[in-house]
Amino acid sequence: MNEKELENKIMRRVTRMYYLKKVINPVMLKLYALAVVAGITTTLVSVKSIVANMPSLFDVGNLVYFSKYALTHTELSVQVTVALAGVVAVLIIKDSIVKLTHSHEFTS
């Protein structure tokens, strides 16, 4: 193997590891988990019916009541998937806040 072939082989490995780290970083894994939980939830509930029965987004009081009532009067599997989605969303938000606060430390 000559020097150019060796260099190409090493650079392919470096490039592969770079993209692998991008795909498997903790934030991306949480986003994948959120997408999976959302997909499972959509198989368990009728999104079309929820949207049809839901009050206006600007009617906050009725929207909160509707959401609370719908969540407490549904099957356990739906409650679990919604709870999992909430936990994953909170973890993603926490990661975003930590990243934003650390980025401001370096710029100040």
PyMOL CGO cylinders between C-alpha atoms (Angstrom):
from pymol import cmd
from pymol.cgo import CYLINDER

trace = [
    CYLINDER, 0.00, 0.00, 0.00, 1.50, 3.31, -1.02, 0.3, 1, 1, 1, 1, 1, 1,
    CYLINDER, 1.50, 3.31, -1.02, 1.32, 6.55, 0.93, 0.3, 1, 1, 1, 1, 1, 1,
    CYLINDER, 1.32, 6.55, 0.93, -1.64, 7.99, -1.04, 0.3, 1, 1, 1, 1, 1, 1,
    CYLINDER, -1.64, 7.99, -1.04, -3.75, 4.83, -0.55, 0.3, 1, 1, 1, 1, 1, 1,
    CYLINDER, -3.75, 4.83, -0.55, -2.96, 4.84, 3.16, 0.3, 1, 1, 1, 1, 1, 1,
    CYLINDER, -2.96, 4.84, 3.16, -3.91, 8.52, 3.43, 0.3, 1, 1, 1, 1, 1, 1,
    CYLINDER, -3.91, 8.52, 3.43, -7.23, 7.88, 1.61, 0.3, 1, 1, 1, 1, 1, 1,
    CYLINDER, -7.23, 7.88, 1.61, -7.99, 4.91, 3.85, 0.3, 1, 1, 1, 1, 1, 1,
    CYLINDER, -7.99, 4.91, 3.85, -7.32, 6.93, 7.01, 0.3, 1, 1, 1, 1, 1, 1,
    CYLINDER, -7.32, 6.93, 7.01, -9.38, 9.89, 5.77, 0.3, 1, 1, 1, 1, 1, 1,
    CYLINDER, -9.38, 9.89, 5.77, -12.33, 7.60, 4.98, 0.3, 1, 1, 1, 1, 1, 1,
    CYLINDER, -12.33, 7.60, 4.98, -12.18, 6.29, 8.56, 0.3, 1, 1, 1, 1, 1, 1,
    CYLINDER, -12.18, 6.29, 8.56, -11.99, 9.81, 9.97, 0.3, 1, 1, 1, 1, 1, 1,
    CYLINDER, -11.99, 9.81, 9.97, -14.95, 10.92, 7.84, 0.3, 1, 1, 1, 1, 1, 1,
    CYLINDER, -14.95, 10.92, 7.84, -16.95, 7.83, 8.85, 0.3, 1, 1, 1, 1, 1, 1,
    CYLINDER, -16.95, 7.83, 8.85, -16.29, 8.49, 12.55, 0.3, 1, 1, 1, 1, 1, 1,
    CYLINDER, -16.29, 8.49, 12.55, -17.23, 12.16, 12.15, 0.3, 1, 1, 1, 1, 1, 1,
    CYLINDER, -17.23, 12.16, 12.15, -20.63, 11.31, 10.68, 0.3, 1, 1, 1, 1, 1, 1,
    CYLINDER, -20.63, 11.31, 10.68, -21.17, 8.49, 13.17, 0.3, 1, 1, 1, 1, 1, 1,
    CYLINDER, -21.17, 8.49, 13.17, -20.57, 10.90, 16.05, 0.3, 1, 1, 1, 1, 1, 1,
    CYLINDER, -20.57, 10.90, 16.05, -23.04, 13.35, 14.49, 0.3, 1, 1, 1, 1, 1, 1,
    CYLINDER, -23.04, 13.35, 14.49, -25.74, 10.67, 14.25, 0.3, 1, 1, 1, 1, 1, 1,
    CYLINDER, -25.74, 10.67, 14.25, -25.15, 9.16, 17.69, 0.3, 1, 1, 1, 1, 1, 1,
    CYLINDER, -25.15, 9.16, 17.69, -24.69, 12.30, 19.77, 0.3, 1, 1, 1, 1, 1, 1,
    CYLINDER, -24.69, 12.30, 19.77, -26.96, 12.53, 22.85, 0.3, 1, 1, 1, 1, 1, 1,
    CYLINDER, -26.96, 12.53, 22.85, -29.24, 15.26, 21.50, 0.3, 1, 1, 1, 1, 1, 1,
    CYLINDER, -29.24, 15.26, 21.50, -29.87, 13.37, 18.28, 0.3, 1, 1, 1, 1, 1, 1,
    CYLINDER, -29.87, 13.37, 18.28, -30.66, 10.19, 20.22, 0.3, 1, 1, 1, 1, 1, 1,
    CYLINDER, -30.66, 10.19, 20.22, -33.24, 12.15, 22.23, 0.3, 1, 1, 1, 1, 1, 1,
    CYLINDER, -33.24, 12.15, 22.23, -34.75, 13.54, 19.04, 0.3, 1, 1, 1, 1, 1, 1,
    CYLINDER, -34.75, 13.54, 19.04, -34.94, 10.02, 17.60, 0.3, 1, 1, 1, 1, 1, 1,
    CYLINDER, -34.94, 10.02, 17.60, -36.64, 8.85, 20.81, 0.3, 1, 1, 1, 1, 1, 1,
    CYLINDER, -36.64, 8.85, 20.81, -39.12, 11.71, 20.60, 0.3, 1, 1, 1, 1, 1, 1,
    CYLINDER, -39.12, 11.71, 20.60, -39.93, 10.83, 16.99, 0.3, 1, 1, 1, 1, 1, 1,
    CYLINDER, -39.93, 10.83, 16.99, -40.45, 7.16, 17.89, 0.3, 1, 1, 1, 1, 1, 1,
    CYLINDER, -40.45, 7.16, 17.89, -42.72, 8.01, 20.83, 0.3, 1, 1, 1, 1, 1, 1,
    CYLINDER, -42.72, 8.01, 20.83, -44.69, 10.44, 18.66, 0.3, 1, 1, 1, 1, 1, 1,
    CYLINDER, -44.69, 10.44, 18.66, -45.06, 7.76, 16.01, 0.3, 1, 1, 1, 1, 1, 1,
    CYLINDER, -45.06, 7.76, 16.01, -46.30, 5.23, 18.56, 0.3, 1, 1, 1, 1, 1, 1,
    CYLINDER, -46.30, 5.23, 18.56, -48.74, 7.78, 19.97, 0.3, 1, 1, 1, 1, 1, 1,
    CYLINDER, -48.74, 7.78, 19.97, -50.22, 8.46, 16.55, 0.3, 1, 1, 1, 1, 1, 1,
    CYLINDER, -50.22, 8.46, 16.55, -50.91, 4.75, 16.11, 0.3, 1, 1, 1, 1, 1, 1,
    CYLINDER, -50.91, 4.75, 16.11, -52.75, 4.65, 19.45, 0.3, 1, 1, 1, 1, 1, 1,
    CYLINDER, -52.75, 4.65, 19.45, -54.96, 7.72, 19.04, 0.3, 1, 1, 1, 1, 1, 1,
    CYLINDER, -54.96, 7.72, 19.04, -56.99, 9.31, 16.28, 0.3, 1, 1, 1, 1, 1, 1,
    CYLINDER, -56.99, 9.31, 16.28, -55.24, 12.60, 15.66, 0.3, 1, 1, 1, 1, 1, 1,
    CYLINDER, -55.24, 12.60, 15.66, -57.99, 13.64, 13.25, 0.3, 1, 1, 1, 1, 1, 1,
    CYLINDER, -57.99, 13.64, 13.25, -60.63, 13.24, 15.99, 0.3, 1, 1, 1, 1, 1, 1,
    CYLINDER, -60.63, 13.24, 15.99, -58.53, 15.12, 18.53, 0.3, 1, 1, 1, 1, 1, 1,
    CYLINDER, -58.53, 15.12, 18.53, -58.08, 18.07, 16.18, 0.3, 1, 1, 1, 1, 1, 1,
    CYLINDER, -58.08, 18.07, 16.18, -61.80, 18.04, 15.30, 0.3, 1, 1, 1, 1, 1, 1,
    CYLINDER, -61.80, 18.04, 15.30, -62.85, 18.13, 18.98, 0.3, 1, 1, 1, 1, 1, 1,
    CYLINDER, -62.85, 18.13, 18.98, -60.16, 20.47, 20.24, 0.3, 1, 1, 1, 1, 1, 1,
    CYLINDER, -60.16, 20.47, 20.24, -61.04, 24.05, 21.17, 0.3, 1, 1, 1, 1, 1, 1,
    CYLINDER, -61.04, 24.05, 21.17, -59.25, 27.00, 19.60, 0.3, 1, 1, 1, 1, 1, 1,
    CYLINDER, -59.25, 27.00, 19.60, -55.56, 27.35, 20.43, 0.3, 1, 1, 1, 1, 1, 1,
    CYLINDER, -55.56, 27.35, 20.43, -56.27, 30.91, 21.60, 0.3, 1, 1, 1, 1, 1, 1,
    CYLINDER, -56.27, 30.91, 21.60, -58.88, 29.71, 24.12, 0.3, 1, 1, 1, 1, 1, 1,
    CYLINDER, -58.88, 29.71, 24.12, -56.23, 28.71, 26.66, 0.3, 1, 1, 1, 1, 1, 1,
    CYLINDER, -56.23, 28.71, 26.66, -58.59, 27.86, 29.52, 0.3, 1, 1, 1, 1, 1, 1,
    CYLINDER, -58.59, 27.86, 29.52, -60.70, 25.44, 27.48, 0.3, 1, 1, 1, 1, 1, 1,
    CYLINDER, -60.70, 25.44, 27.48, -57.61, 24.03, 25.80, 0.3, 1, 1, 1, 1, 1, 1,
    CYLINDER, -57.61, 24.03, 25.80, -56.04, 23.20, 29.16, 0.3, 1, 1, 1, 1, 1, 1,
    CYLINDER, -56.04, 23.20, 29.16, -59.30, 21.64, 30.39, 0.3, 1, 1, 1, 1, 1, 1,
    CYLINDER, -59.30, 21.64, 30.39, -59.69, 19.64, 27.16, 0.3, 1, 1, 1, 1, 1, 1,
    CYLINDER, -59.69, 19.64, 27.16, -56.09, 18.38, 27.34, 0.3, 1, 1, 1, 1, 1, 1,
    CYLINDER, -56.09, 18.38, 27.34, -56.33, 17.44, 31.00, 0.3, 1, 1, 1, 1, 1, 1,
    CYLINDER, -56.33, 17.44, 31.00, -59.68, 15.69, 30.53, 0.3, 1, 1, 1, 1, 1, 1,
    CYLINDER, -59.68, 15.69, 30.53, -58.52, 13.85, 27.41, 0.3, 1, 1, 1, 1, 1, 1,
    CYLINDER, -58.52, 13.85, 27.41, -55.31, 12.67, 29.06, 0.3, 1, 1, 1, 1, 1, 1,
    CYLINDER, -55.31, 12.67, 29.06, -56.98, 11.48, 32.27, 0.3, 1, 1, 1, 1, 1, 1,
    CYLINDER, -56.98, 11.48, 32.27, -59.77, 9.64, 30.43, 0.3, 1, 1, 1, 1, 1, 1,
    CYLINDER, -59.77, 9.64, 30.43, -57.68, 7.70, 27.94, 0.3, 1, 1, 1, 1, 1, 1,
    CYLINDER, -57.68, 7.70, 27.94, -55.97, 4.32, 27.97, 0.3, 1, 1, 1, 1, 1, 1,
    CYLINDER, -55.97, 4.32, 27.97, -52.84, 3.71, 30.04, 0.3, 1, 1, 1, 1, 1, 1,
    CYLINDER, -52.84, 3.71, 30.04, -50.74, 3.11, 26.90, 0.3, 1, 1, 1, 1, 1, 1,
    CYLINDER, -50.74, 3.11, 26.90, -51.55, 6.59, 25.60, 0.3, 1, 1, 1, 1, 1, 1,
    CYLINDER, -51.55, 6.59, 25.60, -50.83, 8.14, 29.00, 0.3, 1, 1, 1, 1, 1, 1,
    CYLINDER, -50.83, 8.14, 29.00, -47.45, 6.39, 29.13, 0.3, 1, 1, 1, 1, 1, 1,
    CYLINDER, -47.45, 6.39, 29.13, -46.45, 7.49, 25.63, 0.3, 1, 1, 1, 1, 1, 1,
    CYLINDER, -46.45, 7.49, 25.63, -47.49, 11.09, 26.33, 0.3, 1, 1, 1, 1, 1, 1,
    CYLINDER, -47.49, 11.09, 26.33, -45.50, 11.02, 29.59, 0.3, 1, 1, 1, 1, 1, 1,
    CYLINDER, -45.50, 11.02, 29.59, -42.47, 9.62, 27.76, 0.3, 1, 1, 1, 1, 1, 1,
    CYLINDER, -42.47, 9.62, 27.76, -42.75, 12.30, 25.11, 0.3, 1, 1, 1, 1, 1, 1,
    CYLINDER, -42.75, 12.30, 25.11, -42.92, 14.93, 27.84, 0.3, 1, 1, 1, 1, 1, 1,
    CYLINDER, -42.92, 14.93, 27.84, -39.83, 13.58, 29.59, 0.3, 1, 1, 1, 1, 1, 1,
    CYLINDER, -39.83, 13.58, 29.59, -37.84, 13.43, 26.36, 0.3, 1, 1, 1, 1, 1, 1,
    CYLINDER, -37.84, 13.43, 26.36, -38.98, 16.95, 25.40, 0.3, 1, 1, 1, 1, 1, 1,
    CYLINDER, -38.98, 16.95, 25.40, -37.89, 18.29, 28.80, 0.3, 1, 1, 1, 1, 1, 1,
    CYLINDER, -37.89, 18.29, 28.80, -34.48, 16.61, 28.39, 0.3, 1, 1, 1, 1, 1, 1,
    CYLINDER, -34.48, 16.61, 28.39, -34.07, 18.16, 24.93, 0.3, 1, 1, 1, 1, 1, 1,
    CYLINDER, -34.07, 18.16, 24.93, -35.02, 21.60, 26.28, 0.3, 1, 1, 1, 1, 1, 1,
    CYLINDER, -35.02, 21.60, 26.28, -32.59, 21.16, 29.18, 0.3, 1, 1, 1, 1, 1, 1,
    CYLINDER, -32.59, 21.16, 29.18, -29.78, 20.26, 26.77, 0.3, 1, 1, 1, 1, 1, 1,
    CYLINDER, -29.78, 20.26, 26.77, -30.61, 23.31, 24.65, 0.3, 1, 1, 1, 1, 1, 1,
    CYLINDER, -30.61, 23.31, 24.65, -30.56, 25.64, 27.65, 0.3, 1, 1, 1, 1, 1, 1,
    CYLINDER, -30.56, 25.64, 27.65, -27.25, 24.19, 28.88, 0.3, 1, 1, 1, 1, 1, 1,
    CYLINDER, -27.25, 24.19, 28.88, -25.75, 24.58, 25.42, 0.3, 1, 1, 1, 1, 1, 1,
    CYLINDER, -25.75, 24.58, 25.42, -26.99, 28.19, 25.15, 0.3, 1, 1, 1, 1, 1, 1,
    CYLINDER, -26.99, 28.19, 25.15, -25.66, 29.16, 28.59, 0.3, 1, 1, 1, 1, 1, 1,
    CYLINDER, -25.66, 29.16, 28.59, -22.27, 27.57, 27.88, 0.3, 1, 1, 1, 1, 1, 1,
    CYLINDER, -22.27, 27.57, 27.88, -22.01, 29.28, 24.50, 0.3, 1, 1, 1, 1, 1, 1,
    CYLINDER, -22.01, 29.28, 24.50, -22.62, 32.67, 26.17, 0.3, 1, 1, 1, 1, 1, 1,
    CYLINDER, -22.62, 32.67, 26.17, -19.82, 32.02, 28.67, 0.3, 1, 1, 1, 1, 1, 1,
    CYLINDER, -19.82, 32.02, 28.67, -17.30, 31.84, 25.85, 0.3, 1, 1, 1, 1, 1, 1,
    CYLINDER, -17.30, 31.84, 25.85, -18.53, 34.95, 24.06, 0.3, 1, 1, 1, 1, 1, 1,
    CYLINDER, -18.53, 34.95, 24.06, -18.62, 37.19, 27.16, 0.3, 1, 1, 1, 1, 1, 1,
]
cmd.load_cgo(trace, "trace")
